[in-house]
Amino acid sequence: MIGGGVMIMKKSKLNLIIDALLLLCIAAIAGIGLLIKYVLVPGFQRWEIYDRNVNLSYWGMDRHEWGSIHFTIALTFLVLLIIHIVLHWPVIINIYCKLIPNSLVRRVIAVIIICLVILLVIFPLFVEPEVQERGPGNIRGWLQR
């Protein structure tokens, strides 16, 4: 009994740590996303706001460098989320089976979810950007002033 209690205590601490890290990651993702969207605005908005072409940075990093940090934190979040799901897998399966008692329906829904997850994760690997030439008189897409 004592050994099982210690194991539950360790798993509870691990869950708490992972959940706290997930919260910090999602807060950082949201905060950096807002920073990139509303503070370190793209070039065409810089012309509108500052009436000239300026470089914007925060803590010495521009929007692209913050974007790299944003991406790294997002990957960390995904790894932690996978660990979270693995640790809670028995509970997830139990609730899933109770919510959807029909075995065939459960399997169909599971296959659909797995296919959607795979599609959403890998689709960027198979797309190509639309490339458009910029006309004369434009600097990096902004009208010269």
C-alpha positions as protocol buffer text, in pm:
chain_id: "A"
residue {
  index: 1
  type: MET
  ca { x: 0 y: 0 z: 0 }
}
residue {
  index: 2
  type: ILE
  ca { x: 277 y: 244 z: 86 }
}
residue {
  index: 3
  type: GLY
  ca { x: 460 y: 176 z: -242 }
}
residue {
  index: 4
  type: GLY
  ca { x: 140 y: 236 z: -442 }
}
residue {
  index: 5
  type: GLY
  ca { x: 75 y: 560 z: -254 }
}
residue {
  index: 6
  type: VAL
  ca { x: 426 y: 683 z: -332 }
}
residue {
  index: 7
  type: MET
  ca { x: 376 y: 594 z: -699 }
}
residue {
  index: 8
  type: ILE
  ca { x: 47 y: 786 z: -709 }
}
residue {
  index: 9
  type: MET
  ca { x: 216 y: 1084 z: -538 }
}
residue {
  index: 10
  type: LYS
  ca { x: 501 y: 1084 z: -794 }
}
residue {
  index: 11
  type: LYS
  ca { x: 256 y: 1059 z: -1086 }
}
residue {
  index: 12
  type: SER
  ca { x: 46 y: 1341 z: -937 }
}
residue {
  index: 13
  type: LYS
  ca { x: 355 y: 1562 z: -904 }
}
residue {
  index: 14
  type: LEU
  ca { x: 460 y: 1479 z: -1260 }
}
residue {
  index: 15
  type: ASN
  ca { x: 107 y: 1560 z: -1385 }
}
residue {
  index: 16
  type: LEU
  ca { x: 112 y: 1891 z: -1197 }
}
residue {
  index: 17
  type: ILE
  ca { x: 452 y: 1985 z: -1339 }
}
residue {
  index: 18
  type: ILE
  ca { x: 348 y: 1894 z: -1694 }
}
residue {
  index: 19
  type: ASP
  ca { x: 19 y: 2081 z: -1660 }
}
residue {
  index: 20
  type: ALA
  ca { x: 200 y: 2389 z: -1525 }
}
residue {
  index: 21
  type: LEU
  ca { x: 447 y: 2375 z: -1816 }
}
residue {
  index: 22
  type: LEU
  ca { x: 158 y: 2338 z: -2062 }
}
residue {
  index: 23
  type: LEU
  ca { x: -7 y: 2647 z: -1912 }
}
residue {
  index: 24
  type: LEU
  ca { x: 317 y: 2846 z: -1936 }
}
residue {
  index: 25
  type: CYS
  ca { x: 372 y: 2734 z: -2295 }
}
residue {
  index: 26
  type: ILE
  ca { x: 22 y: 2826 z: -2411 }
}
residue {
  index: 27
  type: ALA
  ca { x: 48 y: 3163 z: -2233 }
}
residue {
  index: 28
  type: ALA
  ca { x: 382 y: 3230 z: -2406 }
}
residue {
  index: 29
  type: ILE
  ca { x: 243 y: 3121 z: -2742 }
}
residue {
  index: 30
  type: ALA
  ca { x: -54 y: 3357 z: -2701 }
}
residue {
  index: 31
  type: GLY
  ca { x: 160 y: 3644 z: -2573 }
}
residue {
  index: 32
  type: ILE
  ca { x: 422 y: 3616 z: -2846 }
}
residue {
  index: 33
  type: GLY
  ca { x: 147 y: 3578 z: -3107 }
}
residue {
  index: 34
  type: LEU
  ca { x: -10 y: 3903 z: -2988 }
}
residue {
  index: 35
  type: LEU
  ca { x: 334 y: 4070 z: -2985 }
}
residue {
  index: 36
  type: ILE
  ca { x: 396 y: 3966 z: -3345 }
}
residue {
  index: 37
  type: LYS
  ca { x: 44 y: 4060 z: -3459 }
}
residue {
  index: 38
  type: TYR
  ca { x: -4 y: 4395 z: -3286 }
}
residue {
  index: 39
  type: VAL
  ca { x: 338 y: 4534 z: -3184 }
}
residue {
  index: 40
  type: LEU
  ca { x: 596 y: 4406 z: -3432 }
}
residue {
  index: 41
  type: VAL
  ca { x: 367 y: 4463 z: -3728 }
}
residue {
  index: 42
  type: PRO
  ca { x: 457 y: 4363 z: -4085 }
}
residue {
  index: 43
  type: GLY
  ca { x: 604 y: 4612 z: -4330 }
}
residue {
  index: 44
  type: PHE
  ca { x: 287 y: 4740 z: -4495 }
}
residue {
  index: 45
  type: GLN
  ca { x: 142 y: 4826 z: -4153 }
}
residue {
  index: 46
  type: ARG
  ca { x: 464 y: 5001 z: -4052 }
}
residue {
  index: 47
  type: TRP
  ca { x: 413 y: 5242 z: -4342 }
}
residue {
  index: 48
  type: GLU
  ca { x: 57 y: 5308 z: -4223 }
}
residue {
  index: 49
  type: ILE
  ca { x: 153 y: 5355 z: -3857 }
}
residue {
  index: 50
  type: TYR
  ca { x: 493 y: 5531 z: -3881 }
}
residue {
  index: 51
  type: ASP
  ca { x: 460 y: 5683 z: -4231 }
}
residue {
  index: 52
  type: ARG
  ca { x: 801 y: 5544 z: -4321 }
}
residue {
  index: 53
  type: ASN
  ca { x: 990 y: 5217 z: -4342 }
}
residue {
  index: 54
  type: VAL
  ca { x: 1120 y: 5140 z: -3992 }
}
residue {
  index: 55
  type: ASN
  ca { x: 1262 y: 4833 z: -3823 }
}
residue {
  index: 56
  type: LEU
  ca { x: 1070 y: 4721 z: -3517 }
}
residue {
  index: 57
  type: SER
  ca { x: 1214 y: 4507 z: -3240 }
}
residue {
  index: 58
  type: TYR
  ca { x: 1145 y: 4411 z: -2883 }
}
residue {
  index: 59
  type: TRP
  ca { x: 1428 y: 4300 z: -2653 }
}
residue {
  index: 60
  type: GLY
  ca { x: 1655 y: 4326 z: -2957 }
}
residue {
  index: 61
  type: MET
  ca { x: 1458 y: 4076 z: -3168 }
}
residue {
  index: 62
  type: ASP
  ca { x: 1240 y: 4144 z: -3471 }
}
residue {
  index: 63
  type: ARG
  ca { x: 913 y: 3971 z: -3558 }
}
residue {
  index: 64
  type: HIS
  ca { x: 1089 y: 3687 z: -3741 }
}
residue {
  index: 65
  type: GLU
  ca { x: 1312 y: 3606 z: -3445 }
}
residue {
  index: 66
  type: TRP
  ca { x: 1008 y: 3614 z: -3215 }
}
residue {
  index: 67
  type: GLY
  ca { x: 835 y: 3387 z: -3467 }
}
residue {
  index: 68
  type: SER
  ca { x: 1116 y: 3133 z: -3427 }
}
residue {
  index: 69
  type: ILE
  ca { x: 1072 y: 3141 z: -3050 }
}
residue {
  index: 70
  type: HIS
  ca { x: 696 y: 3110 z: -3098 }
}
residue {
  index: 71
  type: PHE
  ca { x: 749 y: 2799 z: -3312 }
}
residue {
  index: 72
  type: THR
  ca { x: 995 y: 2642 z: -3065 }
}
residue {
  index: 73
  type: ILE
  ca { x: 754 y: 2693 z: -2775 }
}
residue {
  index: 74
  type: ALA
  ca { x: 472 y: 2547 z: -2986 }
}
residue {
  index: 75
  type: LEU
  ca { x: 680 y: 2232 z: -3050 }
}
residue {
  index: 76
  type: THR
  ca { x: 756 y: 2210 z: -2677 }
}
residue {
  index: 77
  type: PHE
  ca { x: 385 y: 2244 z: -2608 }
}
residue {
  index: 78
  type: LEU
  ca { x: 308 y: 1958 z: -2849 }
}
residue {
  index: 79
  type: VAL
  ca { x: 565 y: 1729 z: -2684 }
}
residue {
  index: 80
  type: LEU
  ca { x: 425 y: 1808 z: -2338 }
}
residue {
  index: 81
  type: LEU
  ca { x: 72 y: 1754 z: -2467 }
}
residue {
  index: 82
  type: ILE
  ca { x: 166 y: 1410 z: -2599 }
}
residue {
  index: 83
  type: ILE
  ca { x: 319 y: 1323 z: -2260 }
}
residue {
  index: 84
  type: HIS
  ca { x: 4 y: 1452 z: -2091 }
}
residue {
  index: 85
  type: ILE
  ca { x: -216 y: 1233 z: -2313 }
}
residue {
  index: 86
  type: VAL
  ca { x: 3 y: 926 z: -2253 }
}
residue {
  index: 87
  type: LEU
  ca { x: -16 y: 975 z: -1877 }
}
residue {
  index: 88
  type: HIS
  ca { x: -395 y: 1011 z: -1893 }
}
residue {
  index: 89
  type: TRP
  ca { x: -456 y: 748 z: -2160 }
}
residue {
  index: 90
  type: PRO
  ca { x: -647 y: 498 z: -1937 }
}
residue {
  index: 91
  type: VAL
  ca { x: -882 y: 775 z: -1822 }
}
residue {
  index: 92
  type: ILE
  ca { x: -931 y: 898 z: -2180 }
}
residue {
  index: 93
  type: ILE
  ca { x: -1016 y: 548 z: -2304 }
}
residue {
  index: 94
  type: ASN
  ca { x: -1254 y: 488 z: -2013 }
}
residue {
  index: 95
  type: ILE
  ca { x: -1447 y: 811 z: -2073 }
}
residue {
  index: 96
  type: TYR
  ca { x: -1445 y: 758 z: -2451 }
}
residue {
  index: 97
  type: CYS
  ca { x: -1593 y: 408 z: -2413 }
}
residue {
  index: 98
  type: LYS
  ca { x: -1862 y: 534 z: -2175 }
}
residue {
  index: 99
  type: LEU
  ca { x: -1956 y: 826 z: -2401 }
}
residue {
  index: 100
  type: ILE
  ca { x: -1973 y: 609 z: -2714 }
}
residue {
  index: 101
  type: PRO
  ca { x: -2085 y: 259 z: -2613 }
}
residue {
  index: 102
  type: ASN
  ca { x: -2106 y: 123 z: -2971 }
}
residue {
  index: 103
  type: SER
  ca { x: -1770 y: -34 z: -3060 }
}
residue {
  index: 104
  type: LEU
  ca { x: -1807 y: 22 z: -3435 }
}
residue {
  index: 105
  type: VAL
  ca { x: -1894 y: 390 z: -3392 }
}
residue {
  index: 106
  type: ARG
  ca { x: -1597 y: 434 z: -3154 }
}
residue {
  index: 107
  type: ARG
  ca { x: -1361 y: 285 z: -3412 }
}
residue {
  index: 108
  type: VAL
  ca { x: -1498 y: 499 z: -3696 }
}
residue {
  index: 109
  type: ILE
  ca { x: -1466 y: 817 z: -3489 }
}
residue {
  index: 110
  type: ALA
  ca { x: -1114 y: 720 z: -3379 }
}
residue {
  index: 111
  type: VAL
  ca { x: -1007 y: 660 z: -3742 }
}
residue {
  index: 112
  type: ILE
  ca { x: -1156 y: 993 z: -3851 }
}
residue {
  index: 113
  type: ILE
  ca { x: -977 y: 1179 z: -3569 }
}
residue {
  index: 114
  type: ILE
  ca { x: -644 y: 1006 z: -3644 }
}
residue {
  index: 115
  type: CYS
  ca { x: -675 y: 1086 z: -4016 }
}
residue {
  index: 116
  type: LEU
  ca { x: -756 y: 1452 z: -3944 }
}
residue {
  index: 117
  type: VAL
  ca { x: -461 y: 1483 z: -3706 }
}
residue {
  index: 118
  type: ILE
  ca { x: -223 y: 1330 z: -3960 }
}
residue {
  index: 119
  type: LEU
  ca { x: -361 y: 1550 z: -4239 }
}
residue {
  index: 120
  type: LEU
  ca { x: -331 y: 1869 z: -4033 }
}
residue {
  index: 121
  type: VAL
  ca { x: 25 y: 1789 z: -3928 }
}
residue {
  index: 122
  type: ILE
  ca { x: 166 y: 1686 z: -4266 }
}
residue {
  index: 123
  type: PHE
  ca { x: -20 y: 1908 z: -4514 }
}
residue {
  index: 124
  type: PRO
  ca { x: 240 y: 2192 z: -4495 }
}
residue {
  index: 125
  type: LEU
  ca { x: 500 y: 1947 z: -4622 }
}
residue {
  index: 126
  type: PHE
  ca { x: 311 y: 1907 z: -4949 }
}
residue {
  index: 127
  type: VAL
  ca { x: 204 y: 2259 z: -5040 }
}
residue {
  index: 128
  type: GLU
  ca { x: 389 y: 2521 z: -5241 }
}
residue {
  index: 129
  type: PRO
  ca { x: 353 y: 2895 z: -5192 }
}
residue {
  index: 130
  type: GLU
  ca { x: 193 y: 3117 z: -5452 }
}
residue {
  index: 131
  type: VAL
  ca { x: 473 y: 3323 z: -5607 }
}
residue {
  index: 132
  type: GLN
  ca { x: 390 y: 3662 z: -5752 }
}
residue {
  index: 133
  type: GLU
  ca { x: 629 y: 3907 z: -5909 }
}
residue {
  index: 134
  type: ARG
  ca { x: 642 y: 4252 z: -5754 }
}
residue {
  index: 135
  type: GLY
  ca { x: 602 y: 4540 z: -5991 }
}
residue {
  index: 136
  type: PRO
  ca { x: 844 y: 4829 z: -6038 }
}
residue {
  index: 137
  type: GLY
  ca { x: 825 y: 5107 z: -5782 }
}
residue {
  index: 138
  type: ASN
  ca { x: 774 y: 4869 z: -5494 }
}
residue {
  index: 139
  type: ILE
  ca { x: 1028 y: 4791 z: -5226 }
}
residue {
  index: 140
  type: ARG
  ca { x: 958 y: 4453 z: -5069 }
}
residue {
  index: 141
  type: GLY
  ca { x: 589 y: 4497 z: -5148 }
}
residue {
  index: 142
  type: TRP
  ca { x: 555 y: 4850 z: -5007 }
}
residue {
  index: 143
  type: LEU
  ca { x: 498 y: 5152 z: -5225 }
}
residue {
  index: 144
  type: GLN
  ca { x: 798 y: 5384 z: -5238 }
}
residue {
  index: 145
  type: ARG
  ca { x: 736 y: 5718 z: -5078 }
}
